[in-house]
Amino acid sequence: MTPAPRAAHEARLAARFDAFHAARSRSSITARLYALALGEDYPDQVGASGSCDWALLGLLVTRLRLRAGQVLVDAGCGTGGVGLWLARALDADLVGLDLSPIAVREAAARAPHFGLAQSRVAFRAASLETTGLPDQHAHGVVCVDALGFAADRQAALRELARVLAPGGRLVLTRATRRTTDPPWAAEAQAAGLVLKHVDERPDEPAMWDRLYGLWHAHQAELERELGQDQAADMLAEARHRRPTMPGRRAVLLTLHRPPDPPGPPRVPATIREGLEIPERNRT
């Protein structure tokens, strides 16, 4: 996709997600329905608005393999719950990226609730295809339920690979039809990465099925608390996607950037435009 259509696509998505987050910040109905759909698997503090559950959080920790003080990028962070939880669990410094300025502001405001100092957390409005981050800045990148919104998924993978330091890992959720043979290894190779792990998420389709059913069952409440437009968008998504859940295959992919050949260590640049990471993480 050329720059002009991509920019138009991103502007539309940013406006859509701004409205989405503004509506949900005024009501707890969405979080309550996610909690009902996930049951005991719902990570309450994360405040998921996607498929994140306790099992996924555990897999993310296992696959990222970050050391204390390294830099984690949460690409498509939304209101920040997944990245903030991981940064606390892994003692990492966090950079969160999202198209929605409203989501970015909410994410930054949540950092103290996770016990994270503002000096270790930075959020910015940016797309997956144009993060604005320096080359090889992150030791790990996580992308949960966000790649599908990119105007150009392969361009997004190349960009996330660019900001990943040698030896680092990009961990992202993907989904496909059970009857297809997805080209995940080839896509990773085209971005300069190696597909290391494909972890199946067998409970994810059933979770979405339950959630979509709850949206329909609570239509009047959604319309009252979120407004007609947001409720209509949610119900349209449910009508479109729910019939596809029986044939859905959900996975977590781990893509690895091979280490560079032995040589002098590289010192990463700091984040541009005033987003700083502590000095100890620049080596």
N, C-alpha and C positions, 0 to 999 in steps of 0.2 A: 504494500500500500504506500502511495506517495505521501509526502509530508502534509499537504493540504487536506486530503480526505482523512488522514489519521488525526490531525488536529481537530477537525470537525467532529469526528467520532468521540475523541476524548472530551471535548467540551460538552457534548450531549450526555455522556456518561457521568461527568462531574456534576452536572445539574441534576441528573436523575438521582445520584447517590447523595447529594446534598439534601434533596427533598426527603429521601429515604431516612437518612440519619436524623434530620430535624424532626420528622414525625415520630420516630421511635423514641427520641429523647424525651418526648412529652408524655409517654405512657409506658407502663410495664407489661402490657398485654403480649407483645411479641416475645419477650423473655420468658413469660409464664408458659406460653405455648411451646417454645423450644424445650423448656424444662420438662413439660409433660411428655413431649415426644421422645426425649432422651432418657427420662427416668433417672435411675441411679448413675447413669453414665454422663450426666450433665455437669460440666465443670462450672459451677455457679460464678466464681470470681471472674472467669474469662468473659462471661456474658456473650456467648457465641451467637452469631447471626448467620452461621453456616453449619458445616457438618462436623465441627470440632467436638470431640468427646474425650474422655479420659484415656481411652486406648490410643487415640491419635496423638495426644500430648506425650504419652510414653514413647511412642514410636519416633516422634520428632526429636526427643532428647537422645534416644539411642542412635539415630542416624546422623545427627549433626556432629556429635563427638567434639564439641567445643571445649576448650580449656578456659579457666577463669581469666577474665580480663580481655578475652578476644571480642571481636566485633561481629554482631549478628544483624542482618538486614531482614526486616519483615516486609516483604513486597506485596502490596495490596493489603495493608494492615487493618483497614477499617478503623474501628474505635480502639484498636491496639491490644485487645485482651490476650491474643495468642503470643505476640511478641513480648509483651510485658511479663507474662507468666514464664516464658522460656528464659528471658533475660535474668529474672530472679532465680530460677532453678539452676541455671548454668553459670551464674555470676558473670554474665556477659554485658558488654556495652551495646546499646540498641539504637538502630536507625530504622524508623518506620516510614513507609512511603504509601501514599494513597492519593487517588485522583480527587477525592472530596476534601476541600478545606474544612468543612464542618467536622468530618470524621477525624481529621488530623488534630484539630483543636481539642476535641473530646479525648482523643488518645493521650495527648500531652497532659491534660488535666488529671488523667487516671494514674499517672506514674507514681505519685506519692502513696496511693492506696496499695501499691505493690511493694512499698518500702524502697523504691529506687530513687536515688538522688538525681536531680535534674541534670547534673553534669555528666551523667552516664546515659542519658536518653535524649534522642533528637528525632522529631517528626517533621516531615515536609510533604507538601502536595507535589506529586510527580507521578508519571505513568510508568508502567513496566518497561515500555520501549525506550524511555528517556528518563533515567533516574537522576541524572545530574551528579552522580557520585564519581569519585576518582577511580581510575583503573586499580584493580586488585585490592580494593579497600576492605572487603568483608572476608572474614574467616568462615562464615556460614550464611546462607540465605534460605529463608523459608517463605513459601508462597502457598497459602491455604485458600482454596476455592476462588482464586483470582485470575489464573491464567486464561480462563475461558472468556474473560471480558476484554482481553487485549485485542486491539484491531489487527495485529499481526503477531501471532503466537511465536513464530520462529524468530522474529525480530526481538521479541521479549526475552526469549531464551538466550539469544546472543548477548543482549544487554546485561542480563543477570550473570551470565558467564564472565563478561568483561569485568564486572566489579568484584568477582570472586577471586581471592588470592590462590596461588598454586597450592594444591593440597586441600583446598576447601571443598565444601559440599553444598549443593543446591537441593533442597528437599521440598517437593511440591505434590499436591493432590491432583490427580487426573481421573477421568472416567471415560468409559467407552462402552460399546455394545459387547455382550458376551460372545457374540458370533464373529467378531472382527479380530484381526491380527494387527494391533496398533503398531505404528512405526516409531516407538519411543526410543529405541537404541539408535536408529538412524537420525532422529531429530536431535538427540543429545550429541552425537558425533558431529553433526553439522554446526553445532554451537561451540565445538571445541571441548566437549565434556564426554565422560564415560558413564554409561548406565551401570550403577553398582548393585542396586536392590530394587525389586518390585514387591512391595508388601501389600497383600490383599486386605481389603476392608469389607468383609462380608456383611457386616451389619449396617453399612451406610445406606444402601437403597431402601431398606425397611424403615430406617429412621425418617428419610424424606417422605415416604409413603404415609407414615403416621402423622408427620407434621402437616402435610398437605390436607389430610383429612381433618385435622384440627382447625386449620384455617377455614375450611368450608363450614364446619360445625359452629364456628364462632364469627361468622360473617358480620352479624349485626354489631357485635362488640368491636370488631376491627374497624368497621365504618365509623362508629361513634368515637373511638379513641384516636384513630390515625387519620381519619378523613376519607372521603369517598375515593379520591384518586389513588392513594397508597393502598387502600384495601382492594380496589379494583386491580391494581398491578399484581398484588400477591395472589389473588384468586385466579387471574389469568395465567400466572406462572403455574399454579397448582393444576389447573385444567390441562395445560399443555404438557407438563412433565410427569404428572402422576401415572398416566398409563404406560410410560416407558420404564418405570422402576423395576418391574420383574425381569427385564432383560439387561439391566444396568450392571456394569462391573466397575467398582471403585477401587482405586489403589493409591498408595503413596510411593512416589518415585524418588530415589536418591541418585543424583547425578554428581560425579566427582570431577574436579579439575586436577589433572595429574600434576605432580610436583615438577618444578623446573629442574633442569640439570644442576649439579653442584656448581656453586659460584658465590660471589659476594651477595649477602642478603640485601633485599630491596626494602627501602623505607617508604611506606605508603604516604601519600599526601593526605592533608586534612580535608574534611568535607568542605565544599565551597559554600558560599552565601551564608556564612555565619553559623553553620552547624558544626560544632566542634566535638571531637572525641578526646578524652583525656590523653595527656602526653604519653603515659605508659603503654598505650595501645598503638603507637605509631611505629613499632618495631616488629 
